[in-house]
């Protein structure tokens, strides 16, 4: 039996800490392009109560997505000891390419090709390609890699999730306070084993008919903005309702495929989009199994201090859980969360308005 296991992780967490007070002098407008009359102190307080975000990380103006993808990949190689020439695939999940300081979006060549070049990998059989699937992109890359590894056609793959949302956010849109920058990388390998281990199952869905444009690109909410730039726009309330209803169903589908119940799960790793939303998803998930008291201690969170870095939230969280925080760089924020041999871990993500996926993993 071929199984896909995680043999290395890495991440890039910027030192550019942006606290909520950074937005005190912003002028916010609504979707109707009318100025929001509420004081910024009130707006920020309300925002923090809903999302639990206190700060986030931004990269410097001269840093782009391929740069931090490379740093996360290098970190994964350094900590795992894996030979970079042994990779069959490099899959990079992102949504905006390399966004330059002038907001020019650069997709060609692919981010994965740039990462392979930066890593100085000579092997022509290391196939490099990108995945654009919204916030669930990294997890979708893991699902694709699992198919390749279990087919026997590939042995080892690196999946990276990286984004610089600070460069595509509208400073006049309150949602800009949600977004952050970051990158995470995972190395996955196929092994032969007598029993199931590693990636046990996965499920995904795309609800495009009614929800394709819950996220999209649009002009600044500031009616006086003179540029032609397009910024990330989100119908947050509708995304919230969609996620609470649909994500638990997809997670249950992945657990059913693995022949498991939520009672078998030690950790649930959710895309770090909004703490209130994630706790609502978890509560509704346990309700599907008739559990009335939700055990929130299964849900490690980083959003309060890393913000929402889209495809990077899950691989970054996983790297922190795998490696811990020996230098106490993050003030023990994840000390109560450990991953142990035999643990069942569920991953789930929602994004791009209508994409959802879930993966069940058994620690080796």
Secondary structure, 3 states (H helix, E strand, C coil): CEEEEEEEEEEECCCCEEEHHHHCCCCCECCCCCECCCCHHHHHHHHHHHHCCCEEECCCCCCCHHHHHHHHHHHHHHHHCCCHHHCCEEEEECCCCEECCCCCEECCCCHHHHHHHHCCCCCCCCEEEEECCHHHHHHHHHHHHHHHHHCCCCCEEEEEEEEEHHHCCCCCCHHHHCECEEEEEEEEEEEECCCCCEEEEEEEEECHHHHCCCEEEECCCCCCCCCCCCEEEECHHHHHHHHHHHHHHHHHHHHHHHCCCHHHCCEEEECCCCHHHHHHHHHHHHHHCCCCCCCHHHCCCCHHHHCECCCHHHHHHHHHHHHCCCCCCCCCCCCCCCCCCCCEEEEEEEECCCEEEEEEEECC
